[in-house]
Amino acid sequence: MKALVHALCSDVCAGRVPGTPGGRLARRHVIDALRAAGLDPFEQLIPRHGGANVLAAIPGQIDRWVIVGAHYDHLGAGGGRIYRGADDNAAAVAILVEVAARLAADRPGGRGVLIAAFDAEEPPWFTGEHMGSEHFARHPTVPLDRVDQFVCMDLVGHALGPAKLPGEVRDTLLALGAERGAGTAALVDSIARADAGVIIRRADAEVIPPLSDHGPFWSRRIPFLFLTAGRSRVYHTPDDRPELLAWDKMAATARWLERFVRVSCERDDAVGFLDRRDDASTLRSLVELTTALAPSIEQAALGLAMARSLLDACDRDGRVPDPRVGEVQRLVSLLESGLA
């Protein structure tokens, strides 16, 4: 994983802007890494800007699919400095390739897996029709009505908060959107601590806007899971460099994601899309995090009290009253900024 991250963050990749020489070189690095992992990757060109998604299929025993994706592009250069994008999103691409290698070497039963390294997630293509994941959703290489799970990774390479904080906080990885797939929330909860070095904590997808590649799948009512550690202090700056990554946490994330994908492939039950909000999952995660933070950060006690109050206000379906949804979102935003 280190070798691929350093290659993607190199001077010659120059920030990996779609359609540029650096962007094409980054694409070549991803293709070569997937080929070395035992897959047969192919390119899905995006004509508007000359970028391309890199896709690789691991066929299953049935014609249904789990897609695992992460974007490999970044912001380029500016002010004489390269925006290397180690956390955003070279780390996730390295984890993606690591998981792909393990699945190719020992194929899961049941569903097939499509590995997707998306281009053009960053501005100016972000959320538009030429965004790599949106382009894929408009021109899918596997039928979307046969996709039972989409997993997206973005900003998963860093530990949560400074080094002085306990592992209960720093090892956290948030999983948004499990509530949108039938049975997925229970599955995530059952393996949340299965791999030492990473703790998966669920949150409702609506705590933030759909700011990554899960958006096109969400809008098409495909069950999804968005893995993220949120924005760090070096987000979208030239200081987002490989030496700041939490390599042990990345390795643990790869182990956990392999586990989740295997179980998702082998599930016998249907994974239908659910229209539901689960504020309680967000608030339970906030209670756990602020409890762990309280001995180190004085303000955490206030956040803990707010989270508990909101959790008590949830109805039997796990929703806070609609007028208070903004309070949950603000609490999440405060925690993210406080740990950046």
C-alpha positions as CSV (number, residue, x, y, z in Angstrom):
1,M,0.0,0.0,0.0
2,K,2.9,2.4,0.8
3,A,4.4,1.9,-2.7
4,L,1.1,2.8,-4.4
5,V,0.4,5.8,-2.2
6,H,3.9,7.2,-2.8
7,A,3.5,6.6,-6.6
8,L,0.2,8.4,-6.7
9,C,1.5,11.3,-4.6
10,S,4.7,11.7,-6.6
11,D,5.9,14.9,-8.3
12,V,5.3,13.3,-11.8
13,C,1.7,12.6,-11.0
14,A,1.4,16.3,-10.1
15,G,-1.8,16.1,-8.2
16,R,-3.7,13.7,-10.5
17,V,-6.0,16.0,-12.4
18,P,-8.2,14.1,-14.9
19,G,-7.0,14.2,-18.5
20,T,-3.6,15.6,-17.6
21,P,-0.3,13.8,-18.0
22,G,-0.2,13.4,-14.2
23,G,-3.7,12.1,-14.2
24,R,-3.0,9.6,-16.9
25,L,0.1,8.4,-15.1
26,A,-1.9,7.9,-11.9
27,R,-4.4,5.8,-13.9
28,R,-1.5,3.7,-15.2
29,H,-0.3,3.2,-11.6
30,V,-3.7,1.9,-10.6
31,I,-4.0,-0.3,-13.6
32,D,-0.6,-1.8,-13.0
33,A,-1.3,-2.4,-9.3
34,L,-4.6,-4.2,-10.0
35,R,-2.9,-6.3,-12.7
36,A,-0.1,-7.2,-10.3
37,A,-2.9,-8.2,-7.8
38,G,-4.2,-10.8,-10.3
39,L,-7.1,-8.9,-11.8
40,D,-7.8,-7.8,-15.4
41,P,-8.5,-4.1,-15.2
42,F,-10.0,-2.0,-18.0
43,E,-10.6,1.7,-18.6
44,Q,-14.0,3.4,-18.9
45,L,-13.2,6.7,-20.7
46,I,-15.0,9.9,-19.8
47,P,-14.8,12.0,-23.0
48,R,-15.5,15.4,-21.5
49,H,-12.2,15.8,-19.8
50,G,-10.2,12.8,-20.9
51,G,-10.2,11.1,-17.6
52,A,-11.2,7.4,-17.1
53,N,-12.6,5.1,-14.4
54,V,-10.5,2.0,-13.8
55,L,-12.7,-1.1,-13.4
56,A,-11.9,-4.8,-12.6
57,A,-14.4,-7.6,-12.2
58,I,-14.2,-10.6,-9.9
59,P,-17.1,-12.8,-11.2
60,G,-19.2,-14.6,-8.7
61,Q,-21.3,-17.7,-8.6
62,I,-24.5,-15.7,-9.3
63,D,-25.1,-12.7,-11.5
64,R,-25.4,-10.2,-8.6
65,W,-22.7,-7.7,-7.5
66,V,-21.0,-5.8,-4.8
67,I,-19.1,-2.8,-6.0
68,V,-16.2,-1.4,-4.0
69,G,-15.0,2.1,-5.0
70,A,-12.6,5.0,-4.3
71,H,-11.6,8.0,-6.4
72,Y,-8.0,8.4,-7.5
73,D,-7.9,11.9,-8.8
74,H,-7.0,15.0,-6.8
75,L,-6.6,18.8,-7.2
76,G,-3.4,19.2,-9.2
77,A,-1.0,22.1,-8.3
78,G,-1.2,25.7,-7.3
79,G,0.9,28.4,-5.9
80,G,4.0,26.5,-6.9
81,R,3.1,23.5,-4.7
82,I,1.6,20.1,-5.5
83,Y,-1.6,19.0,-3.9
84,R,-0.6,15.4,-3.3
85,G,-3.8,14.1,-1.9
86,A,-2.4,11.3,0.3
87,D,-5.5,11.0,2.5
88,D,-7.7,12.3,-0.3
89,N,-7.7,9.8,-1.8
90,A,-4.5,7.8,-2.5
91,A,-4.8,5.9,0.8
92,A,-8.3,4.7,-0.1
93,V,-7.1,3.6,-3.5
94,A,-4.3,1.6,-1.9
95,I,-6.8,-0.1,0.4
96,L,-9.0,-0.8,-2.5
97,V,-6.2,-2.5,-4.4
98,E,-5.2,-4.5,-1.3
99,V,-8.7,-5.8,-0.8
100,A,-9.0,-6.6,-4.5
101,A,-5.8,-8.7,-4.3
102,R,-7.1,-10.7,-1.4
103,L,-10.5,-11.3,-3.0
104,A,-8.8,-12.3,-6.3
105,A,-6.6,-14.8,-4.5
106,D,-9.4,-16.3,-2.6
107,R,-12.7,-15.5,-4.3
108,P,-15.8,-15.1,-2.1
109,G,-18.8,-17.2,-2.7
110,G,-22.1,-15.9,-4.0
111,R,-22.0,-12.5,-5.6
112,G,-19.3,-11.1,-7.8
113,V,-17.2,-8.0,-6.9
114,L,-16.6,-5.0,-9.1
115,I,-13.5,-3.0,-8.1
116,A,-13.9,0.7,-9.2
117,A,-11.2,3.3,-9.1
118,F,-13.2,6.4,-10.1
119,D,-11.7,9.5,-11.7
120,A,-13.0,13.1,-11.6
121,E,-14.5,13.2,-8.1
122,E,-12.8,16.5,-7.2
123,P,-13.9,20.0,-8.4
124,P,-14.7,21.2,-11.0
125,W,-16.3,17.8,-11.9
126,F,-17.7,17.1,-8.5
127,T,-21.4,16.1,-8.5
128,G,-21.8,16.8,-12.2
129,E,-22.6,14.5,-15.0
130,H,-18.9,14.1,-15.8
131,M,-17.9,13.0,-12.3
132,G,-16.5,9.5,-12.6
133,S,-19.0,7.7,-10.5
134,E,-21.9,9.5,-12.1
135,H,-20.5,8.6,-15.5
136,F,-20.4,5.0,-14.4
137,A,-23.9,5.1,-13.0
138,R,-25.1,6.4,-16.4
139,H,-23.1,3.8,-18.3
140,P,-22.8,0.8,-16.0
141,T,-20.7,-2.2,-16.8
142,V,-22.9,-4.4,-14.7
143,P,-26.7,-3.9,-14.5
144,L,-27.5,-1.5,-11.6
145,D,-30.6,-3.5,-10.7
146,R,-28.2,-6.4,-9.9
147,V,-26.0,-4.4,-7.5
148,D,-26.8,-5.3,-3.9
149,Q,-24.2,-3.2,-2.2
150,F,-21.9,-0.2,-3.1
151,V,-19.0,0.6,-0.7
152,C,-17.3,3.9,-1.1
153,M,-14.1,5.0,0.7
154,D,-12.9,8.7,1.0
155,L,-10.6,10.2,3.6
156,V,-9.9,6.9,5.3
157,G,-6.1,7.2,5.7
158,H,-5.7,9.3,8.9
159,A,-6.2,8.7,12.5
160,L,-9.0,10.6,14.1
161,G,-7.6,13.4,16.2
162,P,-4.1,14.1,17.6
163,A,-1.7,11.5,18.9
164,K,-2.5,12.2,22.6
165,L,-6.0,10.9,22.2
166,P,-6.9,7.2,23.0
167,G,-7.2,4.5,20.4
168,E,-11.0,4.4,21.0
169,V,-11.0,7.7,19.2
170,R,-8.1,7.6,16.8
171,D,-9.0,4.1,15.4
172,T,-12.5,5.2,14.6
173,L,-13.8,4.9,11.0
174,L,-17.3,6.2,10.4
175,A,-19.7,4.1,8.3
176,L,-22.6,6.1,6.8
177,G,-25.6,4.7,5.0
178,A,-25.9,1.2,6.5
179,E,-29.4,2.1,7.5
180,R,-30.3,2.4,3.7
181,G,-29.8,-1.3,3.1
182,A,-32.0,-4.1,4.5
183,G,-29.9,-6.0,7.1
184,T,-26.7,-4.0,6.5
185,A,-26.8,-2.1,9.8
186,A,-26.9,-5.3,11.8
187,L,-24.1,-6.7,9.7
188,V,-21.9,-3.7,10.3
189,D,-22.6,-3.8,14.0
190,S,-21.8,-7.5,14.2
191,I,-18.2,-7.0,12.9
192,A,-17.6,-3.4,14.0
193,R,-14.6,-4.5,16.2
194,A,-13.6,-7.6,14.4
195,D,-10.2,-6.4,13.3
196,A,-7.8,-4.8,15.8
197,G,-6.7,-1.4,14.8
198,V,-9.9,0.0,13.5
199,I,-13.4,0.6,15.0
200,I,-16.3,1.0,12.7
201,R,-19.0,3.4,14.1
202,R,-22.2,3.9,12.3
203,A,-23.8,7.2,11.4
204,D,-26.8,8.2,9.3
205,A,-26.0,9.2,5.8
206,E,-27.8,12.5,6.1
207,V,-25.4,13.9,8.8
208,I,-23.4,15.3,5.8
209,P,-24.3,16.1,2.2
210,P,-23.5,13.3,-0.3
211,L,-20.1,14.7,-1.0
212,S,-18.4,11.6,-2.5
213,D,-18.9,8.8,-5.0
214,H,-21.8,7.3,-3.0
215,G,-24.1,10.1,-4.2
216,P,-24.9,8.7,-7.6
217,F,-25.7,5.3,-6.1
218,W,-27.8,6.8,-3.3
219,S,-29.8,8.8,-5.8
220,R,-30.5,5.6,-7.7
221,R,-31.7,3.8,-4.6
222,I,-28.8,1.3,-4.5
223,P,-27.8,0.2,-1.0
224,F,-24.5,1.9,-0.1
225,L,-21.9,2.2,2.7
226,F,-19.7,5.3,2.9
227,L,-16.5,4.8,4.9
228,T,-14.7,8.0,6.1
229,A,-12.8,9.5,8.9
230,G,-13.9,13.0,7.9
231,R,-11.8,16.0,7.0
232,S,-8.4,16.3,8.7
233,R,-6.6,19.6,9.3
234,V,-4.7,19.1,6.0
235,Y,-7.8,18.4,3.9
236,H,-7.4,20.0,0.4
237,T,-4.0,21.5,1.2
238,P,-0.5,20.7,-0.2
239,D,0.3,19.3,3.3
240,D,-1.9,16.2,2.7
241,R,1.3,14.0,2.4
242,P,2.0,10.3,2.8
243,E,4.0,10.8,6.0
244,L,0.9,11.9,7.9
245,L,-1.0,8.7,7.1
246,A,-1.9,6.1,9.7
247,W,-0.5,3.0,8.0
248,D,-1.5,0.5,10.7
249,K,-5.1,1.8,10.6
250,M,-5.1,1.5,6.8
251,A,-4.0,-2.1,7.1
252,A,-6.7,-2.8,9.6
253,T,-9.3,-1.1,7.4
254,A,-8.3,-3.3,4.5
255,R,-8.8,-6.4,6.7
256,W,-12.1,-5.2,7.9
257,L,-13.3,-4.2,4.4
258,E,-12.3,-7.6,3.0
259,R,-14.4,-9.2,5.8
260,F,-17.4,-7.0,5.0
261,V,-17.3,-7.6,1.3
262,R,-17.0,-11.4,1.8
263,V,-20.0,-11.5,4.1
264,S,-21.9,-9.2,1.7
265,C,-21.2,-11.5,-1.2
266,E,-22.3,-14.5,0.6
267,R,-25.6,-13.1,2.1
268,D,-28.6,-15.2,1.3
269,D,-31.1,-12.5,2.1
270,A,-32.1,-9.8,-0.4
271,V,-30.5,-6.4,0.2
272,G,-33.3,-3.9,-0.7
273,F,-33.0,-0.2,-0.5
274,L,-34.6,1.4,2.6
275,D,-36.0,5.0,2.9
276,R,-35.2,5.5,6.5
277,R,-33.2,7.8,8.7
278,D,-31.3,6.4,11.7
279,D,-30.3,9.4,13.9
280,A,-29.9,7.0,16.9
281,S,-26.9,5.3,15.3
282,T,-25.2,8.7,14.8
283,L,-25.9,9.7,18.4
284,R,-24.8,6.4,19.9
285,S,-21.5,6.9,18.0
286,L,-21.2,10.4,19.3
287,V,-21.9,9.3,22.9
288,E,-19.1,6.7,22.6
289,L,-16.6,9.2,21.1
290,T,-17.4,12.0,23.5
291,T,-17.2,9.6,26.5
292,A,-13.7,8.6,25.3
293,L,-12.7,12.2,24.7
294,A,-14.0,13.5,28.1
295,P,-10.8,12.8,30.1
296,S,-8.7,14.7,27.4
297,I,-10.9,17.5,26.2
298,E,-13.0,19.6,28.6
299,Q,-15.6,20.6,26.0
300,A,-16.4,16.9,25.3
301,A,-18.6,16.7,28.4
302,L,-20.9,19.3,26.8
303,G,-21.0,17.3,23.6
304,L,-21.8,14.1,25.6
305,A,-24.7,15.8,27.3
306,M,-26.1,17.1,24.0
307,A,-25.8,13.7,22.4
308,R,-27.5,11.9,25.2
309,S,-30.3,14.5,25.2
310,L,-30.9,14.0,21.5
311,L,-30.7,10.2,21.8
312,D,-33.4,10.3,24.5
313,A,-35.5,12.3,22.1
314,C,-35.4,9.7,19.4
315,D,-38.6,7.8,18.6
316,R,-38.9,4.0,18.3
317,D,-37.6,4.2,14.7
318,G,-34.5,6.0,15.8
319,R,-35.4,9.4,14.5
320,V,-35.1,12.7,16.4
321,P,-38.0,15.1,15.8
322,D,-37.5,16.8,12.5
323,P,-37.0,20.3,14.0
324,R,-33.9,18.9,15.9
325,V,-32.2,17.2,13.0
326,G,-30.0,20.3,12.5
327,E,-28.7,19.8,16.1
328,V,-27.4,16.4,15.2
329,Q,-25.7,17.7,12.1
330,R,-24.1,20.6,14.0
331,L,-22.9,18.2,16.7
332,V,-21.2,16.0,14.1
333,S,-19.7,19.1,12.4
334,L,-18.3,20.4,15.8
335,L,-16.8,17.0,16.5
336,E,-15.2,16.8,13.1
337,S,-13.7,20.3,13.3
338,G,-12.5,19.6,16.9
339,L,-10.7,16.5,15.9
340,A,-9.2,17.8,12.6
